Every structure is written in C-alpha cells, then in structure tokens.
Amino acid sequence: MTEFAREWIRAIAGAALICAAASALTHRGRVKSVMKLVCGIVLVLATVNPLLGQRLPGLSLDMSEYRKRAEEILGEAAEKENGLSRSIIEEGLEAYILDKAKSLDTEIQSAEVLAKWGDAGCWYPYEVYITAKIPPREKDLLSNSIEAELGVPGERQYWRDYEG
C-alpha cells in the first residue's frame, strides 16, 4: 500500500513539473489559455489513473484493516487512560487520608485506597487499608472522617497494626 501511494505521488509531482515547465515556456495569449487547459487535464489524469488501475477490493480491504487497527489503538488508549485515572484518584485519596490523620494529630504509617468503577461512570473510593498503631479513640475519629468525607463505610475499612 505504501509503494502504491509513493508511485501515485511521484506521478502527480512529475505531471505538475512538466505542466509548470510547459506553462512557463508558453507565450501569453490564446496558446497559454489552451496550455493551461491541457495541463489541467493532464493533472487530473495523473491523479485518477493510478486509482483506475488499482484493485479496488484490495484497497477497501486495506482500509478496513487500518480502521480495525485504529479502533484497537483507540481502545488501548482508553484503557490506559482509565487505569491512569484510577491510579491518580487512589494516590490522591491516600495522600488525603494521611493529611487528615495529621490534622487529627494521629500518626499512621500508610494508607491504601482501592477505587471501583461506579454506575455514574467514574471511579470512587471503595476500600481503604490503613496501617497504624493508634488508640481506639483516634482510630474511631479517623474512621468516621473517612466514612463521612470519602463515603467508605467502616465495613470496608481494614486496619492493620503497625509493627516496628
């Protein structure tokens, strides 16, 4: 297919060069007008002739293959974008939980958020894993904040004791 396109462009460029040279060598007047008409016809023929000799079913098959590959590439790009969006949301929420813990004067070692695709067509926080060794009162405060502000109920908040 690329060889066909290359030859096609060469034929058009060659016809254009010949027409330009002929037009430059022709004197003004009726002869020049006739030369412009002839050059126009030559350029049209140079453009259309390779298509007439080309196998059109093969050309449409090539185009359908290109279209199929383009759809695959678009699907892969959408999938990568979707995964990237999820990662950005999870990391942002993890940082938010760490900052929230600091604002409550609580020190936690790590927070991990798992996002889930929702019916509204977006990612939302579904589960939270927190590693910390904190008193029950501080744990309840942070847990209630996570539930109220992020919408993750206590049943989907998993706490691990920090050992170290």
C-alpha positions as a Python dict, from the first residue, in 0.01 Angstrom:
ca = {
    (1, 'M'): (0, 0, 0),
    (2, 'T'): (282, 244, 78),
    (3, 'E'): (452, 163, -253),
    (4, 'F'): (126, 242, -434),
    (5, 'A'): (98, 578, -254),
    (6, 'R'): (463, 660, -327),
    (7, 'E'): (419, 593, -701),
    (8, 'W'): (96, 787, -708),
    (9, 'I'): (259, 1094, -552),
    (10, 'R'): (555, 1068, -791),
    (11, 'A'): (319, 1058, -1092),
    (12, 'I'): (132, 1368, -974),
    (13, 'A'): (455, 1554, -894),
    (14, 'G'): (604, 1463, -1233),
    (15, 'A'): (293, 1579, -1418),
    (16, 'A'): (292, 1902, -1218),
    (17, 'L'): (658, 1971, -1304),
    (18, 'I'): (602, 1911, -1674),
    (19, 'C'): (292, 2132, -1670),
    (20, 'A'): (477, 2408, -1489),
    (21, 'A'): (763, 2396, -1739),
    (22, 'A'): (526, 2396, -2037),
    (23, 'S'): (328, 2683, -1891),
    (24, 'A'): (643, 2886, -1826),
    (25, 'L'): (767, 2836, -2185),
    (26, 'T'): (436, 2931, -2346),
    (27, 'H'): (376, 3292, -2453),
    (28, 'R'): (78, 3491, -2336),
    (29, 'G'): (-247, 3480, -2525),
    (30, 'R'): (-473, 3205, -2655),
    (31, 'V'): (-195, 2948, -2666),
    (32, 'K'): (-129, 2998, -2295),
    (33, 'S'): (-501, 2950, -2217),
    (34, 'V'): (-510, 2628, -2417),
    (35, 'M'): (-189, 2512, -2244),
    (36, 'K'): (-349, 2572, -1901),
    (37, 'L'): (-649, 2363, -2005),
    (38, 'V'): (-427, 2080, -2132),
    (39, 'C'): (-218, 2093, -1814),
    (40, 'G'): (-532, 2073, -1601),
    (41, 'I'): (-647, 1764, -1792),
    (42, 'V'): (-300, 1606, -1756),
    (43, 'L'): (-301, 1665, -1379),
    (44, 'V'): (-650, 1518, -1343),
    (45, 'L'): (-545, 1211, -1541),
    (46, 'A'): (-226, 1175, -1335),
    (47, 'T'): (-437, 1186, -1019),
    (48, 'V'): (-712, 947, -1132),
    (49, 'N'): (-517, 699, -1349),
    (50, 'P'): (-347, 502, -1067),
    (51, 'L'): (-683, 457, -895),
    (52, 'L'): (-836, 312, -1209),
    (53, 'G'): (-557, 54, -1235),
    (54, 'Q'): (-569, -32, -862),
    (55, 'R'): (-762, -331, -734),
    (56, 'L'): (-1045, -157, -550),
    (57, 'P'): (-1145, -460, -337),
    (58, 'G'): (-786, -480, -214),
    (59, 'L'): (-790, -111, -137),
    (60, 'S'): (-1113, -140, 63),
    (61, 'L'): (-969, -444, 244),
    (62, 'D'): (-661, -242, 335),
    (63, 'M'): (-880, 43, 457),
    (64, 'S'): (-1089, -193, 672),
    (65, 'E'): (-770, -334, 824),
    (66, 'Y'): (-648, 19, 900),
    (67, 'R'): (-986, 108, 1051),
    (68, 'K'): (-981, -207, 1266),
    (69, 'R'): (-628, -132, 1387),
    (70, 'A'): (-724, 230, 1461),
    (71, 'E'): (-1017, 109, 1673),
    (72, 'E'): (-783, -127, 1861),
    (73, 'I'): (-539, 157, 1926),
    (74, 'L'): (-821, 382, 2049),
    (75, 'G'): (-944, 104, 2279),
    (76, 'E'): (-595, 53, 2421),
    (77, 'A'): (-554, 427, 2474),
    (78, 'A'): (-889, 449, 2654),
    (79, 'E'): (-793, 155, 2873),
    (80, 'K'): (-459, 315, 2964),
    (81, 'E'): (-628, 647, 3036),
    (82, 'N'): (-882, 470, 3254),
    (83, 'G'): (-609, 294, 3453),
    (84, 'L'): (-416, 617, 3486),
    (85, 'S'): (-725, 798, 3615),
    (86, 'R'): (-777, 525, 3871),
    (87, 'S'): (-416, 547, 3990),
    (88, 'I'): (-431, 925, 4020),
    (89, 'I'): (-754, 909, 4220),
    (90, 'E'): (-623, 635, 4450),
    (91, 'E'): (-295, 818, 4516),
    (92, 'G'): (-475, 1146, 4578),
    (93, 'L'): (-711, 985, 4828),
    (94, 'E'): (-422, 811, 5004),
    (95, 'A'): (-249, 1148, 5045),
    (96, 'Y'): (-577, 1296, 5166),
    (97, 'I'): (-610, 1029, 5438),
    (98, 'L'): (-252, 1084, 5551),
    (99, 'D'): (-314, 1461, 5572),
    (100, 'K'): (-643, 1405, 5754),
    (101, 'A'): (-468, 1187, 6010),
    (102, 'K'): (-207, 1461, 6063),
    (103, 'S'): (-478, 1721, 6113),
    (104, 'L'): (-628, 1495, 6384),
    (105, 'D'): (-283, 1468, 6546),
    (106, 'T'): (-273, 1098, 6458),
    (107, 'E'): (24, 928, 6302),
    (108, 'I'): (-42, 647, 6058),
    (109, 'Q'): (224, 459, 5867),
    (110, 'S'): (37, 403, 5541),
    (111, 'A'): (-297, 431, 5369),
    (112, 'E'): (-402, 241, 5060),
    (113, 'V'): (-721, 317, 4871),
    (114, 'L'): (-880, 87, 4615),
    (115, 'A'): (-1115, 259, 4373),
    (116, 'K'): (-1406, 93, 4194),
    (117, 'W'): (-1583, 192, 3872),
    (118, 'G'): (-1928, 325, 3956),
    (119, 'D'): (-2263, 338, 3780),
    (120, 'A'): (-2213, 712, 3734),
    (121, 'G'): (-1920, 639, 3501),
    (122, 'C'): (-1638, 739, 3731),
    (123, 'W'): (-1401, 597, 3991),
    (124, 'Y'): (-1492, 620, 4357),
    (125, 'P'): (-1315, 503, 4674),
    (126, 'Y'): (-1435, 155, 4764),
    (127, 'E'): (-1193, 9, 5019),
    (128, 'V'): (-931, 157, 5248),
    (129, 'Y'): (-638, -26, 5406),
    (130, 'I'): (-466, 160, 5688),
    (131, 'T'): (-155, 56, 5875),
    (132, 'A'): (-125, 226, 6213),
    (133, 'K'): (-82, 165, 6581),
    (134, 'I'): (-310, 425, 6737),
    (135, 'P'): (-551, 437, 7031),
    (136, 'P'): (-914, 331, 6966),
    (137, 'R'): (-1047, 688, 7008),
    (138, 'E'): (-816, 824, 6734),
    (139, 'K'): (-894, 525, 6515),
    (140, 'D'): (-1267, 596, 6550),
    (141, 'L'): (-1218, 966, 6470),
    (142, 'L'): (-1022, 889, 6153),
    (143, 'S'): (-1259, 608, 6053),
    (144, 'N'): (-1560, 837, 6093),
    (145, 'S'): (-1388, 1106, 5886),
    (146, 'I'): (-1313, 858, 5609),
    (147, 'E'): (-1672, 742, 5608),
    (148, 'A'): (-1817, 1094, 5615),
    (149, 'E'): (-1583, 1256, 5365),
    (150, 'L'): (-1491, 973, 5128),
    (151, 'G'): (-1803, 758, 5161),
    (152, 'V'): (-1616, 441, 5258),
    (153, 'P'): (-1815, 269, 5534),
    (154, 'G'): (-1642, 111, 5833),
    (155, 'E'): (-1705, -238, 5693),
    (156, 'R'): (-1472, -162, 5403),
    (157, 'Q'): (-1201, 0, 5611),
    (158, 'Y'): (-933, -251, 5701),
    (159, 'W'): (-694, -162, 5981),
    (160, 'R'): (-360, -331, 6040),
    (161, 'D'): (-138, -277, 6340),
    (162, 'Y'): (197, -128, 6266),
    (163, 'E'): (483, -333, 6397),
    (164, 'G'): (809, -157, 6415),
}
